[in-house]
Protein backbone atom coordinates (compact mmCIF):
# COMPACT_ATOMS: atom_id res chain seq x y z
CA UNK A 1 0.00 0.00 0.00
CA UNK A 2 2.88 2.36 0.81
CA UNK A 3 4.32 1.84 -2.68
CA UNK A 4 1.03 2.77 -4.32
CA UNK A 5 0.73 5.87 -2.16
CA UNK A 6 4.26 6.93 -3.13
CA UNK A 7 3.53 6.34 -6.83
CA UNK A 8 0.36 8.41 -6.49
CA UNK A 9 2.20 11.27 -4.82
CA UNK A 10 4.97 11.21 -7.43
CA UNK A 11 2.48 11.15 -10.31
CA UNK A 12 0.56 14.05 -8.77
CA UNK A 13 3.79 16.08 -8.48
CA UNK A 14 4.67 15.37 -12.12
CA UNK A 15 1.14 16.25 -13.18
CA UNK A 16 1.59 19.64 -11.52
CA UNK A 17 4.80 20.18 -13.53
CA UNK A 18 2.87 19.48 -16.74
CA UNK A 19 -0.07 21.69 -15.70
CA UNK A 20 2.26 24.58 -14.84
CA UNK A 21 4.01 24.19 -18.18
CA UNK A 22 0.69 24.33 -20.02
CA UNK A 23 0.05 27.73 -18.45
CA UNK A 24 3.24 29.11 -19.98
CA UNK A 25 3.97 30.15 -23.53
CA UNK A 26 5.84 27.44 -25.46
CA UNK A 27 9.03 29.55 -25.49
CA UNK A 28 8.90 29.86 -21.69
CA UNK A 29 8.64 26.14 -20.93
CA UNK A 30 11.47 24.63 -18.91
CA UNK A 31 12.46 21.71 -21.11
CA UNK A 32 14.86 20.07 -18.64
CA UNK A 33 12.13 20.07 -15.98
CA UNK A 34 9.56 18.67 -18.42
CA UNK A 35 12.01 16.02 -19.62
CA UNK A 36 12.73 14.99 -16.05
CA UNK A 37 9.03 14.77 -15.18
CA UNK A 38 8.30 12.74 -18.33
CA UNK A 39 11.17 10.39 -17.52
CA UNK A 40 9.85 9.92 -13.99
CA UNK A 41 6.31 9.29 -15.22
CA UNK A 42 7.66 6.73 -17.69
CA UNK A 43 9.25 4.77 -14.84
CA UNK A 44 6.28 5.11 -12.50
CA UNK A 45 3.85 4.07 -15.20
CA UNK A 46 5.97 1.04 -16.06
CA UNK A 47 5.98 0.07 -12.38
CA UNK A 48 2.18 -0.09 -12.28
CA UNK A 49 1.70 -1.48 -15.80
CA UNK A 50 0.15 1.66 -17.33
CA UNK A 51 1.52 1.08 -20.83
CA UNK A 52 -0.42 3.92 -22.46
CA UNK A 53 1.07 6.38 -20.00
CA UNK A 54 4.53 4.91 -20.62
CA UNK A 55 4.09 5.55 -24.35
CA UNK A 56 3.01 9.18 -24.00
CA UNK A 57 5.79 9.82 -21.47
CA UNK A 58 8.33 8.49 -23.97
CA UNK A 59 6.94 10.82 -26.62
CA UNK A 60 7.12 13.83 -24.30
CA UNK A 61 10.65 12.94 -23.27
CA UNK A 62 11.68 12.67 -26.93
CA UNK A 63 10.00 15.98 -27.80
CA UNK A 64 11.86 17.68 -24.95
CA UNK A 65 15.17 16.19 -26.04
CA UNK A 66 14.51 17.27 -29.63
CA UNK A 67 13.28 20.69 -28.46
CA UNK A 68 10.18 20.13 -30.56
CA UNK A 69 7.80 22.84 -29.33
CA UNK A 70 5.05 21.78 -31.72
CA UNK A 71 5.04 18.19 -30.50
CA UNK A 72 5.12 19.36 -26.88
CA UNK A 73 2.12 21.62 -27.45
CA UNK A 74 0.20 18.61 -28.73
CA UNK A 75 1.43 16.13 -26.11
CA UNK A 76 1.36 18.17 -22.89
CA UNK A 77 -2.43 18.33 -22.47
CA UNK A 78 -2.63 14.55 -22.94
CA UNK A 79 0.14 13.63 -20.51
CA UNK A 80 -1.11 16.12 -17.93
CA UNK A 81 -4.59 14.62 -18.07
CA UNK A 82 -3.45 10.99 -18.09
CA UNK A 83 -0.99 11.51 -15.25
CA UNK A 84 -3.61 13.25 -13.13
CA UNK A 85 -6.23 10.59 -13.85
CA UNK A 86 -3.81 7.79 -13.04
CA UNK A 87 -2.88 9.44 -9.74
CA UNK A 88 -6.57 9.83 -8.90
CA UNK A 89 -7.32 6.22 -9.83
CA UNK A 90 -4.58 5.05 -7.48
CA UNK A 91 -5.93 7.28 -4.71
CA UNK A 92 -9.42 5.82 -5.22
CA UNK A 93 -8.04 2.29 -5.14
CA UNK A 94 -6.04 2.92 -1.96
CA UNK A 95 -9.06 4.50 -0.29
CA UNK A 96 -11.28 1.54 -1.22
CA UNK A 97 -9.03 -0.95 0.54
PyMOL commands that set and color helices and strands:
alter all, ss='L'
color gray80, all
select helices_A, chain A and resi 2-22+26-28+31-48+51-65+69-96
alter helices_A, ss='H'
color red, helices_A
deselect
rebuild
show_as cartoon
